[in-house]
Amino acid sequence: MTLDPVTLAVIQNGLQQVASEMDLVHEKTSFSPVISEGFDRSNGIYDRTTGEVIAQGELGLPIFVGVMQFTTQAVIERRRDLEPGDVILVNDPYLGGTHLMDVKMVRPFYYRGRLWCYLSNTGHWPDTGGMVPGGFSATATEIVQEGLRLPPVKLVRRGEICQDIIDIVLNNIRVADERIGDIRAQLGALNVGEKRLTQLLDRYGVETVDAAIAELKAGSERLMRAHIDSIPDGTYSATAIVDSDGIVDRPLEVVLDMTVSDSGIHFDLSRSSPPYRGPMNSVWATTQSAVYVAMKHIFPTCRSMLVVSRQSTLLRPRTHFSMPAIRARSPAAPPRWRSASWRRYSGRWERRSRSVSSRRRPVPAAISGSAATTPKKTGITSCTCLAAAGTAGGGRRTG
């Protein structure tokens, strides 16, 4: 189907408006000032098959520009039993998360009996348990010290709240009376998204909206490639230093080798320091999202999201990622935890990624993106970032 420019623009802004209204409802009804005043939250619409972003609200934090699609992908991969009215609750940093305080909800959206997309959101709760209030412990070395870690579990089943899950959560965190308000705020935002998206599909039809999304993805890719073409080909390198991780008194090096060629950018941080014991590490989804945010700042007029296709294998992992190549769907990840170290320092970021079997050793903690791996070398992960995707750039506020 070929769409005229006016219809395409109307549907694009309609999808963005759905996500932005979810943001607004989340903001106005949350109990936590971190969510309502600090804007530490995000809402969006995600592809039913790949989990890639379709539209994302413009009132959330920039780092969630990429993180939320990885959360949705983790739910798609691990929960094959979803039904209309279900809502998944998850905060595991290794399943497309950031840190434990960013609690996410994912709701399958059905239109006329057919799964059409996923509605997902996240909000930073002021506390999720752990050894110190707020979860930010400068001496944490394991993720269990940071708080309650939830895999994708059903918070709502066929429209009914699962009280046993509520009880487990509220009995393991501080100030439970406030957190129930934040839970209901996130559920309320998802409900509004469902109503508004239904109205949009009723008005324009599934076929037209699907065609618009496909065209917006293709247009985003063309636009991003054009921006990259404006950068001279070559390799650009930079190094930054972080004093220490707070546990081991040793500097952490951030080394980036960025190669531009053939309308693509290859980011190689393999010469950076390995993950450390202290809370200065980040998970894989957050690291990739940091790259997306950097690209968004360089090219603010490009209203696109970057999607990811992992190319590492369990037997031959690597430590780099590049953008863009050809568009491809993300294969299922190998059954190993993915992690990386990333920390903002003087406006720069770092990344060192490794994979660790969850059955063999405890997961150390980290303040910026939750756990990393132990310093022992166990293999390295990689991905390819593609300039395919979204109808919304998201994350305009710097809150």
VONU-819880 format. One record per residue (C-alpha): residue in three letters; x, y, z. Coordinates in nm, 2 decimals. Layout:
! VONU-819880
+------+--------+--------+--------+
| resn |     c1 |     c2 |     c3 |
+------+--------+--------+--------+
|  ALA |      X |      Y |      Z |
...
+------+--------+--------+--------+
//
This chain:
! VONU-819880
+------+--------+--------+--------+
| resn |     c1 |     c2 |     c3 |
+------+--------+--------+--------+
|  MET |   0.00 |   0.00 |   0.00 |
|  THR |   0.13 |   0.35 |  -0.09 |
|  LEU |   0.04 |   0.63 |   0.14 |
|  ASP |   0.02 |   1.00 |   0.06 |
|  PRO |   0.24 |   1.22 |   0.27 |
|  VAL |  -0.05 |   1.38 |   0.47 |
|  THR |  -0.19 |   1.04 |   0.58 |
|  LEU |   0.16 |   0.93 |   0.67 |
|  ALA |   0.23 |   1.24 |   0.88 |
|  VAL |  -0.11 |   1.21 |   1.06 |
|  ILE |  -0.06 |   0.85 |   1.15 |
|  GLN |   0.30 |   0.91 |   1.27 |
|  ASN |   0.19 |   1.19 |   1.50 |
|  GLY |  -0.11 |   0.99 |   1.61 |
|  LEU |   0.12 |   0.71 |   1.73 |
|  GLN |   0.34 |   0.95 |   1.90 |
|  GLN |   0.05 |   1.11 |   2.07 |
|  VAL |  -0.07 |   0.78 |   2.21 |
|  ALA |   0.27 |   0.73 |   2.37 |
|  SER |   0.30 |   1.08 |   2.49 |
|  GLU |  -0.04 |   1.07 |   2.65 |
|  MET |   0.07 |   0.75 |   2.83 |
|  ASP |   0.37 |   0.95 |   2.95 |
|  LEU |   0.14 |   1.23 |   3.08 |
|  VAL |  -0.09 |   0.99 |   3.27 |
|  HIS |   0.21 |   0.82 |   3.42 |
|  GLU |   0.35 |   1.16 |   3.53 |
|  LYS |   0.03 |   1.30 |   3.68 |
|  THR |  -0.08 |   0.99 |   3.87 |
|  SER |   0.25 |   0.86 |   4.01 |
|  PHE |   0.32 |   0.89 |   4.38 |
|  SER |   0.70 |   0.91 |   4.34 |
|  PRO |   0.85 |   1.25 |   4.27 |
|  VAL |   1.13 |   1.08 |   4.08 |
|  ILE |   0.87 |   0.98 |   3.82 |
|  SER |   0.63 |   1.28 |   3.84 |
|  GLU |   0.89 |   1.56 |   3.87 |
|  GLY |   1.22 |   1.40 |   3.76 |
|  PHE |   1.06 |   1.24 |   3.45 |
|  ASP |   1.25 |   0.92 |   3.52 |
|  ARG |   1.01 |   0.71 |   3.31 |
|  SER |   0.91 |   0.61 |   2.96 |
|  ASN |   0.61 |   0.48 |   2.77 |
|  GLY |   0.59 |   0.34 |   2.42 |
|  ILE |   0.45 |   0.10 |   2.15 |
|  TYR |   0.65 |  -0.20 |   2.04 |
|  ASP |   0.64 |  -0.45 |   1.75 |
|  ARG |   0.45 |  -0.77 |   1.82 |
|  THR |   0.71 |  -0.99 |   1.66 |
|  THR |   1.05 |  -0.83 |   1.71 |
|  GLY |   0.98 |  -0.59 |   2.01 |
|  GLU |   1.13 |  -0.31 |   1.81 |
|  VAL |   1.01 |   0.04 |   1.89 |
|  ILE |   0.71 |   0.18 |   1.69 |
|  ALA |   0.66 |   0.50 |   1.89 |
|  GLN |   0.79 |   0.63 |   2.22 |
|  GLY |   0.67 |   0.92 |   2.43 |
|  GLU |   0.86 |   1.25 |   2.42 |
|  LEU |   0.84 |   1.31 |   2.80 |
|  GLY |   1.07 |   1.04 |   2.93 |
|  LEU |   1.44 |   1.02 |   2.99 |
|  PRO |   1.67 |   0.98 |   2.69 |
|  ILE |   1.84 |   0.66 |   2.80 |
|  PHE |   1.50 |   0.48 |   2.76 |
|  VAL |   1.51 |   0.55 |   2.39 |
|  GLY |   1.67 |   0.21 |   2.34 |
|  VAL |   1.63 |   0.03 |   2.67 |
|  MET |   1.25 |  -0.04 |   2.64 |
|  GLN |   1.26 |  -0.24 |   2.32 |
|  PHE |   1.51 |  -0.48 |   2.48 |
|  THR |   1.28 |  -0.52 |   2.78 |
|  THR |   0.99 |  -0.60 |   2.54 |
|  GLN |   1.21 |  -0.84 |   2.34 |
|  ALA |   1.30 |  -1.03 |   2.67 |
|  VAL |   0.93 |  -1.06 |   2.75 |
|  ILE |   0.84 |  -1.19 |   2.40 |
|  GLU |   1.12 |  -1.45 |   2.43 |
|  ARG |   1.04 |  -1.57 |   2.78 |
|  ARG |   0.66 |  -1.54 |   2.81 |
|  ARG |   0.47 |  -1.75 |   2.55 |
|  ASP |   0.16 |  -1.77 |   2.76 |
|  LEU |   0.03 |  -1.41 |   2.73 |
|  GLU |  -0.34 |  -1.34 |   2.68 |
|  PRO |  -0.56 |  -1.03 |   2.65 |
|  GLY |  -0.56 |  -0.84 |   2.97 |
|  ASP |  -0.23 |  -0.97 |   3.10 |
|  VAL |   0.05 |  -0.73 |   3.22 |
|  ILE |   0.40 |  -0.84 |   3.28 |
|  LEU |   0.62 |  -0.69 |   3.56 |
|  VAL |   1.00 |  -0.71 |   3.53 |
|  ASN |   1.30 |  -0.52 |   3.66 |
|  ASP |   1.58 |  -0.77 |   3.60 |
|  PRO |   1.87 |  -0.56 |   3.45 |
|  TYR |   1.99 |  -0.86 |   3.25 |
|  LEU |   1.65 |  -0.89 |   3.07 |
|  GLY |   1.66 |  -0.56 |   2.88 |
|  GLY |   1.68 |  -0.35 |   3.19 |
|  THR |   1.89 |  -0.07 |   3.35 |
|  HIS |   1.90 |  -0.10 |   3.72 |
|  LEU |   1.66 |  -0.26 |   3.97 |
|  MET |   1.48 |   0.07 |   4.05 |
|  ASP |   1.36 |   0.10 |   3.69 |
|  VAL |   1.05 |  -0.12 |   3.71 |
|  LYS |   0.89 |  -0.21 |   3.38 |
|  MET |   0.55 |  -0.33 |   3.27 |
|  VAL |   0.47 |  -0.49 |   2.94 |
|  ARG |   0.11 |  -0.54 |   2.81 |
|  PRO |   0.02 |  -0.73 |   2.49 |
|  PHE |  -0.23 |  -0.52 |   2.29 |
|  TYR |  -0.50 |  -0.71 |   2.11 |
|  TYR |  -0.71 |  -0.55 |   1.84 |
|  ARG |  -1.02 |  -0.74 |   1.74 |
|  GLY |  -0.88 |  -1.06 |   1.88 |
|  ARG |  -0.54 |  -1.04 |   1.72 |
|  LEU |  -0.21 |  -0.94 |   1.88 |
|  TRP |  -0.11 |  -0.62 |   1.72 |
|  CYS |   0.17 |  -0.48 |   1.94 |
|  TYR |   0.30 |  -0.44 |   2.29 |
|  LEU |   0.25 |  -0.14 |   2.52 |
|  SER |   0.54 |  -0.10 |   2.76 |
|  ASN |   0.65 |   0.15 |   3.03 |
|  THR |   0.90 |   0.20 |   3.30 |
|  GLY |   0.92 |   0.41 |   3.61 |
|  HIS |   1.20 |   0.47 |   3.86 |
|  TRP |   1.08 |   0.36 |   4.20 |
|  PRO |   1.26 |   0.53 |   4.49 |
|  ASP |   1.32 |   0.19 |   4.65 |
|  THR |   1.31 |  -0.18 |   4.56 |
|  GLY |   1.47 |  -0.31 |   4.88 |
|  GLY |   1.83 |  -0.39 |   4.92 |
|  MET |   2.10 |  -0.30 |   5.17 |
|  VAL |   2.04 |   0.07 |   5.16 |
|  PRO |   1.73 |   0.29 |   5.10 |
|  GLY |   1.71 |   0.38 |   4.73 |
|  GLY |   1.93 |   0.10 |   4.61 |
|  PHE |   2.24 |   0.31 |   4.53 |
|  SER |   2.50 |   0.15 |   4.75 |
|  ALA |   2.86 |   0.26 |   4.69 |
|  THR |   2.99 |  -0.06 |   4.84 |
|  ALA |   2.77 |  -0.32 |   4.66 |
|  THR |   2.95 |  -0.60 |   4.49 |
|  GLU |   2.65 |  -0.83 |   4.41 |
|  ILE |   2.31 |  -0.75 |   4.26 |
|  VAL |   2.13 |  -0.91 |   4.55 |
|  GLN |   2.26 |  -0.63 |   4.77 |
|  GLU |   2.08 |  -0.38 |   4.55 |
|  GLY |   1.72 |  -0.50 |   4.59 |
|  LEU |   1.44 |  -0.72 |   4.47 |
|  ARG |   1.51 |  -0.87 |   4.13 |
|  LEU |   1.20 |  -0.97 |   3.93 |
|  PRO |   1.20 |  -1.18 |   3.61 |
|  PRO |   0.90 |  -1.14 |   3.38 |
|  VAL |   0.61 |  -1.23 |   3.60 |
|  LYS |   0.23 |  -1.17 |   3.55 |
|  LEU |   0.12 |  -0.88 |   3.76 |
|  VAL |  -0.22 |  -0.88 |   3.59 |
|  ARG |  -0.38 |  -1.20 |   3.46 |
|  ARG |  -0.68 |  -1.16 |   3.22 |
|  GLY |  -0.75 |  -0.82 |   3.37 |
|  GLU |  -0.73 |  -0.92 |   3.73 |
|  ILE |  -0.44 |  -0.81 |   3.95 |
|  CYS |  -0.24 |  -1.11 |   4.10 |
|  GLN |  -0.24 |  -1.02 |   4.47 |
|  ASP |   0.03 |  -1.27 |   4.55 |
|  ILE |   0.28 |  -1.08 |   4.32 |
|  ILE |   0.17 |  -0.75 |   4.48 |
|  ASP |   0.23 |  -0.90 |   4.83 |
|  ILE |   0.58 |  -1.03 |   4.74 |
|  VAL |   0.68 |  -0.69 |   4.60 |
|  LEU |   0.54 |  -0.47 |   4.87 |
|  ASN |   0.68 |  -0.70 |   5.15 |
|  ASN |   1.03 |  -0.66 |   5.01 |
|  ILE |   1.06 |  -0.28 |   4.96 |
|  ARG |   1.05 |   0.03 |   5.18 |
|  VAL |   0.75 |   0.27 |   5.19 |
|  ALA |   0.51 |   0.02 |   5.04 |
|  ASP |   0.21 |   0.25 |   5.07 |
|  GLU |   0.36 |   0.48 |   4.81 |
|  ARG |   0.47 |   0.20 |   4.57 |
|  ILE |   0.12 |   0.07 |   4.53 |
|  GLY |   0.04 |   0.42 |   4.39 |
|  ASP |   0.32 |   0.39 |   4.14 |
|  ILE |   0.21 |   0.04 |   4.04 |
|  ARG |  -0.14 |   0.17 |   3.97 |
|  ALA |   0.00 |   0.47 |   3.78 |
|  GLN |   0.19 |   0.25 |   3.54 |
|  LEU |  -0.12 |   0.03 |   3.49 |
|  GLY |  -0.33 |   0.34 |   3.43 |
|  ALA |  -0.09 |   0.46 |   3.16 |
|  LEU |  -0.11 |   0.12 |   2.98 |
|  ASN |  -0.49 |   0.13 |   3.00 |
|  VAL |  -0.49 |   0.48 |   2.84 |
|  GLY |  -0.26 |   0.36 |   2.57 |
|  GLU |  -0.49 |   0.07 |   2.49 |
|  LYS |  -0.79 |   0.30 |   2.45 |
|  ARG |  -0.62 |   0.56 |   2.24 |
|  LEU |  -0.45 |   0.30 |   2.01 |
|  THR |  -0.78 |   0.13 |   1.96 |
|  GLN |  -0.94 |   0.46 |   1.85 |
|  LEU |  -0.65 |   0.52 |   1.61 |
|  LEU |  -0.69 |   0.17 |   1.45 |
|  ASP |  -1.07 |   0.21 |   1.43 |
|  ARG |  -1.02 |   0.54 |   1.24 |
|  TYR |  -0.76 |   0.44 |   0.99 |
|  GLY |  -0.76 |   0.06 |   0.98 |
|  VAL |  -0.49 |  -0.20 |   1.06 |
|  GLU |  -0.37 |  -0.22 |   0.70 |
|  THR |  -0.31 |   0.15 |   0.67 |
|  VAL |  -0.14 |   0.19 |   1.00 |
|  ASP |   0.08 |  -0.11 |   0.93 |
|  ALA |   0.18 |   0.04 |   0.60 |
|  ALA |   0.26 |   0.37 |   0.76 |
|  ILE |   0.48 |   0.20 |   1.02 |
|  ALA |   0.67 |   0.02 |   0.75 |
|  GLU |   0.73 |   0.34 |   0.55 |
|  LEU |   0.84 |   0.53 |   0.86 |
|  LYS |   1.10 |   0.26 |   0.94 |
|  ALA |   1.23 |   0.27 |   0.58 |
|  GLY |   1.24 |   0.65 |   0.59 |
|  SER |   1.42 |   0.65 |   0.92 |
|  GLU |   1.69 |   0.42 |   0.78 |
|  ARG |   1.74 |   0.64 |   0.48 |
|  LEU |   1.77 |   0.95 |   0.69 |
|  MET |   2.02 |   0.80 |   0.93 |
|  ARG |   2.23 |   0.67 |   0.65 |
|  ALA |   2.23 |   1.01 |   0.49 |
|  HIS |   2.35 |   1.17 |   0.82 |
|  ILE |   2.63 |   0.91 |   0.85 |
|  ASP |   2.73 |   0.98 |   0.49 |
|  SER |   2.81 |   1.34 |   0.60 |
|  ILE |   3.09 |   1.21 |   0.83 |
|  PRO |   3.43 |   1.16 |   0.65 |
|  ASP |   3.53 |   0.80 |   0.63 |
|  GLY |   3.81 |   0.70 |   0.87 |
|  THR |   3.88 |   0.57 |   1.22 |
|  TYR |   3.84 |   0.81 |   1.52 |
|  SER |   3.98 |   0.72 |   1.86 |
|  ALA |   3.95 |   0.87 |   2.20 |
|  THR |   4.04 |   0.78 |   2.56 |
|  ALA |   3.90 |   0.88 |   2.90 |
|  ILE |   3.98 |   0.79 |   3.25 |
|  VAL |   3.75 |   0.71 |   3.55 |
|  ASP |   3.92 |   0.73 |   3.89 |
|  SER |   3.81 |   0.39 |   4.02 |
|  ASP |   3.50 |   0.18 |   4.08 |
|  GLY |   3.49 |   0.27 |   4.46 |
|  ILE |   3.61 |  -0.08 |   4.56 |
|  VAL |   3.94 |  -0.14 |   4.38 |
|  ASP |   4.16 |   0.17 |   4.38 |
|  ARG |   4.26 |   0.15 |   4.02 |
|  PRO |   4.17 |   0.38 |   3.72 |
|  LEU |   3.92 |   0.26 |   3.46 |
|  GLU |   4.01 |   0.33 |   3.10 |
|  VAL |   3.75 |   0.41 |   2.84 |
|  VAL |   3.89 |   0.36 |   2.49 |
|  LEU |   3.68 |   0.41 |   2.18 |
|  ASP |   3.78 |   0.33 |   1.82 |
|  MET |   3.50 |   0.45 |   1.59 |
|  THR |   3.53 |   0.36 |   1.22 |
|  VAL |   3.31 |   0.53 |   0.96 |
|  SER |   3.27 |   0.36 |   0.62 |
|  ASP |   3.00 |   0.27 |   0.36 |
|  SER |   2.72 |   0.46 |   0.53 |
|  GLY |   2.79 |   0.27 |   0.86 |
|  ILE |   2.96 |   0.34 |   1.19 |
|  HIS |   3.15 |   0.07 |   1.38 |
|  PHE |   3.20 |   0.13 |   1.75 |
|  ASP |   3.48 |  -0.07 |   1.91 |
|  LEU |   3.54 |  -0.04 |   2.28 |
|  SER |   3.73 |  -0.36 |   2.32 |
|  ARG |   4.04 |  -0.18 |   2.45 |
|  SER |   3.85 |  -0.04 |   2.75 |
|  SER |   3.89 |  -0.17 |   3.10 |
|  PRO |   3.71 |  -0.50 |   3.19 |
|  PRO |   3.41 |  -0.50 |   3.43 |
|  TYR |   3.50 |  -0.42 |   3.79 |
|  ARG |   3.38 |  -0.55 |   4.13 |
|  GLY |   3.23 |  -0.22 |   4.23 |
|  PRO |   2.90 |  -0.05 |   4.13 |
|  MET |   3.04 |   0.12 |   3.81 |
|  ASN |   2.90 |  -0.12 |   3.55 |
|  SER |   2.61 |  -0.14 |   3.32 |
|  VAL |   2.41 |  -0.41 |   3.14 |
|  TRP |   2.41 |  -0.47 |   2.77 |
|  ALA |   2.08 |  -0.29 |   2.69 |
|  THR |   2.19 |   0.02 |   2.87 |
|  THR |   2.52 |   0.03 |   2.69 |
|  GLN |   2.36 |   0.01 |   2.35 |
|  SER |   2.11 |   0.27 |   2.45 |
|  ALA |   2.39 |   0.50 |   2.55 |
|  VAL |   2.52 |   0.48 |   2.19 |
|  TYR |   2.18 |   0.55 |   2.05 |
|  VAL |   2.14 |   0.86 |   2.27 |
|  ALA |   2.48 |   0.99 |   2.16 |
|  MET |   2.38 |   0.95 |   1.80 |
|  LYS |   2.05 |   1.12 |   1.87 |
|  HIS |   2.23 |   1.42 |   2.02 |
|  ILE |   2.46 |   1.44 |   1.71 |
|  PHE |   2.17 |   1.41 |   1.47 |
|  PRO |   1.87 |   1.56 |   1.66 |
|  THR |   1.65 |   1.60 |   1.35 |
|  CYS |   1.66 |   1.23 |   1.28 |
|  ARG |   1.34 |   1.10 |   1.42 |
|  SER |   1.45 |   0.74 |   1.42 |
|  MET |   1.53 |   0.46 |   1.66 |
|  LEU |   1.81 |   0.21 |   1.61 |
|  VAL |   1.72 |  -0.16 |   1.63 |
|  VAL |   1.97 |  -0.43 |   1.72 |
|  SER |   2.06 |  -0.77 |   1.57 |
|  ARG |   2.30 |  -0.97 |   1.79 |
|  GLN |   2.56 |  -1.16 |   1.59 |
|  SER |   2.77 |  -1.31 |   1.87 |
|  THR |   2.75 |  -1.68 |   1.93 |
|  LEU |   2.81 |  -1.88 |   2.25 |
|  LEU |   3.13 |  -2.02 |   2.11 |
|  ARG |   3.27 |  -1.72 |   1.93 |
|  PRO |   3.17 |  -1.40 |   2.10 |
|  ARG |   3.33 |  -1.06 |   2.02 |
|  THR |   3.35 |  -0.71 |   2.17 |
|  HIS |   3.21 |  -0.46 |   1.92 |
|  PHE |   2.90 |  -0.33 |   1.77 |
|  SER |   2.84 |  -0.13 |   1.45 |
|  MET |   2.56 |   0.07 |   1.29 |
|  PRO |   2.40 |   0.05 |   1.05 |
|  ALA |   2.43 |  -0.26 |   0.84 |
|  ILE |   2.13 |  -0.44 |   0.68 |
|  ARG |   1.81 |  -0.47 |   0.87 |
|  ALA |   1.74 |  -0.80 |   1.03 |
|  ARG |   1.54 |  -0.94 |   1.31 |
|  SER |   1.70 |  -1.03 |   1.64 |
|  PRO |   1.76 |  -1.40 |   1.69 |
|  ALA |   1.69 |  -1.55 |   2.03 |
|  ALA |   1.98 |  -1.48 |   2.27 |
|  PRO |   2.19 |  -1.77 |   2.39 |
|  PRO |   2.10 |  -1.88 |   2.75 |
|  ARG |   2.37 |  -1.67 |   2.92 |
|  TRP |   2.35 |  -1.34 |   3.10 |
|  ARG |   2.47 |  -1.04 |   2.90 |
|  SER |   2.65 |  -0.76 |   3.07 |
|  ALA |   2.88 |  -0.46 |   3.01 |
|  SER |   3.04 |  -0.18 |   3.20 |
|  TRP |   2.92 |   0.17 |   3.12 |
|  ARG |   2.95 |   0.49 |   3.31 |
|  ARG |   2.91 |   0.86 |   3.22 |
|  TYR |   3.23 |   1.06 |   3.30 |
|  SER |   3.29 |   1.41 |   3.18 |
|  GLY |   3.03 |   1.37 |   2.91 |
|  ARG |   3.17 |   1.04 |   2.78 |
|  TRP |   3.07 |   0.68 |   2.82 |
|  GLU |   3.24 |   0.34 |   2.84 |
|  ARG |   3.16 |  -0.01 |   2.76 |
|  ARG |   3.32 |  -0.35 |   2.81 |
|  SER |   3.09 |  -0.65 |   2.76 |
|  ARG |   3.12 |  -1.01 |   2.87 |
|  SER |   2.89 |  -1.30 |   2.91 |
|  VAL |   2.87 |  -1.51 |   3.23 |
|  SER |   2.68 |  -1.83 |   3.31 |
|  SER |   2.43 |  -1.75 |   3.59 |
|  ARG |   2.47 |  -2.10 |   3.72 |
|  ARG |   2.83 |  -2.07 |   3.81 |
|  ARG |   2.89 |  -1.75 |   4.00 |
|  PRO |   2.71 |  -1.47 |   4.18 |
|  VAL |   2.62 |  -1.15 |   3.99 |
|  PRO |   2.82 |  -0.85 |   4.11 |
|  ALA |   2.63 |  -0.52 |   4.16 |
|  ALA |   2.66 |  -0.18 |   3.99 |
|  ILE |   2.51 |   0.16 |   4.05 |
|  SER |   2.45 |   0.28 |   3.69 |
|  GLY |   2.30 |  -0.02 |   3.52 |
|  SER |   2.30 |  -0.28 |   3.78 |
|  ALA |   2.51 |  -0.59 |   3.77 |
|  ALA |   2.82 |  -0.66 |   3.57 |
|  THR |   3.04 |  -0.97 |   3.56 |
|  THR |   3.33 |  -1.09 |   3.76 |
|  PRO |   3.67 |  -0.97 |   3.64 |
|  LYS |   3.76 |  -1.32 |   3.52 |
|  LYS |   3.75 |  -1.35 |   3.14 |
|  THR |   3.47 |  -1.56 |   3.02 |
|  GLY |   3.39 |  -1.44 |   2.67 |
|  ILE |   3.26 |  -1.13 |   2.50 |
|  THR |   2.94 |  -1.02 |   2.34 |
|  SER |   2.86 |  -0.81 |   2.04 |
|  CYS |   2.58 |  -0.67 |   1.83 |
|  THR |   2.51 |  -0.48 |   1.51 |
|  CYS |   2.30 |  -0.16 |   1.54 |
|  LEU |   2.08 |  -0.09 |   1.25 |
|  ALA |   1.92 |   0.23 |   1.14 |
|  ALA |   1.58 |   0.10 |   1.10 |
|  ALA |   1.29 |   0.21 |   1.29 |
|  GLY |   1.07 |   0.41 |   1.49 |
|  THR |   0.81 |   0.67 |   1.45 |
|  ALA |   0.92 |   0.86 |   1.76 |
|  GLY |   1.25 |   0.98 |   1.87 |
|  GLY |   1.15 |   1.00 |   2.23 |
|  GLY |   1.34 |   1.13 |   2.53 |
|  ARG |   1.34 |   1.51 |   2.46 |
|  ARG |   1.36 |   1.60 |   2.82 |
|  THR |   1.69 |   1.59 |   3.00 |
|  GLY |   1.52 |   1.58 |   3.35 |
+------+--------+--------+--------+
//
